[in-house]
Amino acid sequence: MNNARVVVRDWLDIPLPKLRDNIAHWFRVHQVFDGWSGTYQHLPIWRLAASTGRWDTKAKKYAARTALHGVDSALRRAAMHRTPLPAQLLPHLLQRIRADHRLDAPRIALLQLIVNPPGKERTTTMPDSEAPSHGENTGGTLQAEPSQAYLCGRAFAILEDIQRAALPKLNATIGDKYFGTAMTAPAAVFTNLHRGAKAHLKRLRRDRPGTGVALERKLTEVFAAIDRAGPIPTMLTMRQQADFVLGYERQRAEDNAARAEYKAMKEQDGADDHDDGD
């Protein structure tokens, strides 16, 4: 006598066209722009789930069996049914980002899915020139008026870029030291970081004037936008912390895209010079 039992863990009763639309929407919302390659990354559910775990710095991967319990099932349901992700996922993911000092494509994709629940899509990590200004999310829709937290994230990325440009051999950047504080309480660190950036810019204007002028212009513009919204926040809510991280990542993606374009242009100029020499 066979006493085997079958356990049904999920039942999907949905028209096939609706399922197709839901899954297409899932990929549009979570796609992450890679500035270096100029392409968009779409992440499988197992990578999204793994990114909720602890990052193992030595092994350079997420530690096995440390992911949030049940997150893979929640992600599958959200993808197929177009439903919001569990409320506990956002605070858990933000805590892991702060603790691990690890921000990568799977975690950015998860944040985009969390802050863009069905019908309320608005945040993107794609460059301004690529992103729509309204309508359906195609990698996230640009906020018409970016939140102050989002702008603070962009400012932090620019401050870090200025430090790297001025001190290219530095082992630990302000991102390594202050990212966790900046994403929760930006006012606590931004004044000193802004002051330090001014010293770096002075050095860049002397040694690398083109770079110095470009970075100073970007920094001035983003802080002007922050100031128009009011004083730099002393504390950020969970949602605002997510905005900060997405703003930071968006700025980095744009900067990487600009570097890749400049590198390609220089290589093309070199190839043209070589052809002329022949």
C-alpha positions in Angstrom: 0.0 0.0 0.0 1.4 3.4 -1.0 0.9 6.1 1.6 2.9 8.8 -0.2 1.5 12.3 -0.1 1.8 15.3 -2.4 2.0 18.7 -0.8 0.9 21.7 -2.9 2.9 24.7 -1.8 1.4 27.2 -4.3 -1.5 27.2 -6.7 -1.4 29.5 -9.7 -4.8 30.1 -11.3 -4.3 33.0 -13.7 -4.8 33.5 -17.4 -1.6 33.0 -19.4 -1.6 36.5 -21.0 -1.9 38.0 -17.5 1.0 35.8 -16.3 3.1 36.9 -19.2 2.4 40.6 -18.5 3.2 40.1 -14.8 6.6 38.5 -15.5 7.5 41.1 -18.1 6.7 43.8 -15.6 8.9 42.0 -13.0 11.9 42.2 -15.3 11.3 45.8 -16.3 11.1 46.9 -12.7 14.2 45.2 -11.3 16.6 45.6 -14.2 19.8 47.3 -13.2 21.9 49.4 -15.5 25.6 48.5 -15.7 27.4 51.7 -16.7 30.7 50.0 -17.7 29.0 47.7 -20.3 26.1 50.0 -21.1 23.7 47.1 -20.7 20.9 46.1 -18.3 21.2 43.2 -15.9 18.2 40.9 -15.1 18.7 38.8 -12.1 17.4 35.3 -11.5 15.3 34.7 -8.3 18.0 32.6 -6.7 20.5 35.5 -6.8 18.0 38.0 -5.5 17.2 35.6 -2.6 20.9 34.9 -1.9 21.6 38.7 -1.6 19.4 38.9 1.5 22.1 36.7 3.2 25.5 37.6 4.7 28.3 38.6 2.3 31.4 36.5 2.9 34.3 38.8 2.1 36.9 36.1 2.0 34.9 33.8 -0.2 33.6 36.7 -2.2 30.1 35.3 -2.3 26.9 35.2 -0.1 27.3 32.7 2.7 25.1 29.6 2.3 22.0 29.2 4.4 22.0 32.9 5.6 19.3 34.2 3.3 16.0 35.5 4.8 13.7 32.5 5.4 11.0 32.1 2.8 12.2 34.9 0.6 12.6 32.8 -2.5 8.9 31.8 -2.4 7.9 35.4 -1.8 9.9 36.5 -4.8 8.3 33.9 -7.0 4.8 34.9 -5.9 5.5 38.6 -6.5 6.9 37.8 -10.0 3.9 35.7 -11.0 1.1 37.5 -9.2 2.4 41.1 -9.3 2.1 41.5 -5.6 4.2 43.6 -3.2 7.1 42.0 -1.4 7.0 41.2 2.3 7.3 44.3 4.6 10.1 42.8 6.6 12.3 42.6 3.5 13.3 46.3 3.4 14.6 46.7 6.9 16.4 43.3 6.6 18.1 44.2 3.4 19.1 47.7 4.6 20.7 46.2 7.7 22.6 43.7 5.6 23.9 46.5 3.3 25.2 48.4 6.3 26.7 45.4 8.0 28.3 43.8 5.0 29.4 47.1 3.2 28.2 45.3 0.1 26.1 46.9 -2.6 25.7 44.9 -5.8 23.3 44.4 -8.7 21.1 41.8 -6.9 20.6 44.1 -3.8 19.9 47.1 -6.0 17.3 45.1 -8.0 15.6 44.0 -4.8 15.5 47.6 -3.5 13.9 48.6 -6.8 11.3 45.9 -6.5 10.5 46.9 -2.9 10.1 50.6 -3.4 8.2 50.2 -6.7 5.2 48.2 -5.6 2.6 47.5 -8.3 1.0 50.7 -9.6 3.6 53.0 -7.8 6.7 52.5 -9.9 9.0 55.6 -9.8 12.7 55.0 -9.0 15.5 54.0 -11.4 19.2 53.4 -11.6 19.4 54.1 -15.4 21.1 57.2 -16.7 19.0 60.4 -17.2 19.4 60.1 -20.9 18.0 56.6 -21.0 15.1 56.8 -18.5 11.6 57.9 -19.2 10.1 60.8 -17.3 6.8 59.2 -16.6 4.6 56.1 -17.3 5.3 52.4 -17.2 8.5 51.3 -15.5 11.2 50.3 -17.9 14.0 49.8 -15.4 12.2 52.2 -13.0 10.6 55.5 -13.7 12.4 58.7 -12.8 11.0 60.6 -9.9 9.6 63.9 -11.2 11.0 65.5 -8.1 13.7 63.3 -6.5 13.5 63.0 -2.8 16.1 64.7 -0.7 17.3 61.4 0.5 17.8 60.3 -3.1 19.8 63.5 -3.8 21.9 62.9 -0.7 22.8 59.5 -2.1 23.9 61.0 -5.4 25.9 63.6 -3.5 27.6 61.0 -1.4 28.7 59.1 -4.6 30.1 62.4 -6.1 32.0 63.1 -2.8 33.5 59.6 -3.0 34.4 60.1 -6.6 36.2 63.4 -5.8 38.2 61.7 -3.1 39.2 58.9 -5.5 40.2 61.3 -8.2 42.4 63.3 -5.8 43.8 60.3 -3.9 43.9 57.4 -6.3 46.1 55.2 -4.1 43.8 55.5 -1.1 43.1 52.1 0.5 39.8 53.0 2.2 37.4 55.6 0.8 34.7 57.6 2.5 32.3 55.0 1.2 34.1 52.3 3.3 34.1 54.5 6.4 30.9 56.5 6.3 28.3 54.9 4.0 26.4 53.3 6.8 26.1 56.5 8.8 25.4 58.6 5.7 22.5 56.4 4.6 20.8 56.7 8.0 21.9 60.1 9.3 23.4 62.2 6.5 23.6 65.4 8.5 26.1 63.8 10.9 28.7 63.4 8.2 27.9 65.6 5.2 29.3 68.8 6.6 32.8 67.4 7.2 32.7 65.4 3.9 31.8 68.5 2.0 34.7 70.4 3.6 37.1 67.6 2.8 35.9 67.6 -0.8 36.7 71.3 -1.2 40.3 70.6 -0.3 40.4 67.7 -2.8 38.9 69.9 -5.5 41.6 72.5 -4.9 44.2 69.9 -5.5 42.5 68.6 -8.6 42.1 72.1 -10.1 45.9 72.4 -9.8 46.9 68.9 -11.0 43.9 67.9 -13.2 42.0 71.0 -14.0 39.5 69.4 -16.4 38.5 66.7 -13.9 38.4 69.2 -11.1 36.1 71.6 -12.8 33.7 68.8 -13.9 33.5 67.3 -10.4 33.1 70.7 -8.8 30.2 71.5 -11.1 28.4 68.2 -10.3 28.9 68.7 -6.6 27.6 72.2 -6.7 24.5 71.2 -8.7 23.5 68.4 -6.4 24.0 70.3 -3.2 22.0 73.2 -4.7 19.1 70.7 -5.3 19.4 69.4 -1.7 19.4 72.9 -0.3 16.2 73.8 -2.2 14.5 70.9 -0.4 15.6 72.1 3.0 18.3 71.3 5.6 20.1 68.0 5.2 18.1 65.4 7.1 19.3 64.3 10.5 17.6 60.9 10.3 16.2 58.9 7.4 13.2 56.5 7.5 13.6 53.0 6.0 12.0 54.2 2.8 14.3 57.2 2.7 17.3 55.0 3.3 16.3 53.0 0.2 16.1 56.2 -1.8 19.6 57.2 -0.6 21.0 53.9 -1.7 19.3 54.0 -5.1 20.5 57.6 -5.6 24.0 56.6 -4.7 23.9 53.7 -7.1 22.4 55.7 -9.9 25.1 58.3 -9.7 27.8 55.6 -9.8 26.1 54.0 -12.8 26.1 57.3 -14.7 29.7 58.0 -13.7 30.8 54.5 -14.9 29.0 55.0 -18.2 30.8 58.4 -18.7 34.1 56.7 -18.0 33.4 53.9 -20.4 32.4 56.3 -23.1 35.6 58.4 -22.5 37.8 55.2 -22.6 36.2 54.1 -25.9 36.7 57.5 -27.4 40.4 57.6 -26.4 40.9 54.1 -27.8 39.2 55.1 -31.1 41.4 58.2 -31.3 44.4 56.0 -30.8 43.3 53.6 -33.5 42.7 56.5 -35.9 46.1 58.0 -35.2 47.6 54.5 -35.9 45.8 54.2 -39.2 47.0 57.7 -40.2 50.5 56.7 -39.5 50.3 53.7 -41.7 
